[in-house]
Amino acid sequence: MKANLNVLIFCALLAMPVAAVADQATPSVNQPVHGMTMQNVEQIFGAPVKKVPAVGEPPIARWIYTDYVVYFEHNIVLHTVSKDKPFHDAPPAPVTKIVSGHGD
C-alpha cells in the first residue's frame, strides 16, 4: 500500500506542467524555496489559505496559497508550484506503467 501511494505521488509530480517545473529553476523571492521549514514559510509568507494534511511515507503535505502551492516532506519545502501559468491547452501527459521490481 505504501509503495502504491509513493508511486502515485511520484506520478503526480511527473505530471506537473512544464511551466511550473521551469519556474523552480529560478526561484522567486516572492515564493518559498526548497529547504525552508514550515515555520519559516508561515513567518515570511503568512498563513496559507488551506493546509492539506500529510499523506504517505515520507509524509508529503501541501499548503495552498492564492498564487502557488507549497509541497513539504516532513516540515521541509520540496517544491513551490506557481498557479499563474495554467496549462489548459497542453495535451495530457502520457501514462506509462511503472515496474517496481517487486513482482507487482
N, C-alpha and C positions, 0 to 999 in steps of 0.2 A: 504494500500500500504506500509506504514512504517513497519507494522508488518511482511509483506511478505519479505521485504528486511532484516529485523533483523533475521528472520528465515533462510534466505539464507546465511547470513554471519555466523550465528551460525553453520549451516550445513557444510559450507566450513572449518571452524576451526576444526570441529569434524573429517573431512576427512583428516586432515594433517597426513603425515606419522608418525608412532610411533617414528622413529629415530629423527625426527625434534622436537617432543614434549619432548623426553628424553633429548635432548641437552639443553632444557630450565631448567632442574632440576639442572644443574651445569653450570651457565652462564660463558661464556668465557670472558676474559679481552679484547679479540680481536673483540667483538661484543657489540652493545648496549644492555643494560639490562632494565628490567621493571622499570618504574618510571622516566627514563631520559626524558628530554624535547627535542623537535625537535632542539632547539638551541644548547643544549649540544651535541647531536648526530652529528650535522653538524660541530661543532667546533672540536670535538675529532676525528671523523671518516671521515671527509671531505664530499663533496657534493656527493649525490647518482648518479648513472647512470641515473635513472629516478625517478621522483616524480609523483605518481599516486594520483590524487585529491581525497579528502574525499567524501564518499557517506554514506547515511543513517543517522539515528538518534539513538544513538550518532554517530557523523561523524567518520568514520574509513578511514584513509589514509594509503598508504604504500609507502615506499621508497625502491627502488630496488638497491642493491649494487651488486658487482661482485660475492661475495660468500654467500650472505644472503639477506633476505628481512625483513624490519622492519615495523611492523604494529603499528599504532598510533591511540589512541582515543583522539579526540581533538588534543592536542600537546604533549601527554604523551605516551611513549613506552608501548605497551601492550605485544608484543612478538617479538622475533627475530627468524626467521626460517632459518636454515642453508641450503645451496644448495649443500653441498659437500657429502651428503649421499642420493643419489637418491634411490627411492623405486620402480624401474621398474618391479621387479619380484613379487611384492606383489599383491594379488588379490584385486580388488576394494572393498572399504568399503561398507557394506550393507546399503541399503537405507531404512529408517524407516519413517513412517508417524508421523509427529509431530502434536499433537492435541492442539490447542491454548486455548480451553475452551470458545471461543467467538462465537461458532456456525458456524465457517468457514467450 
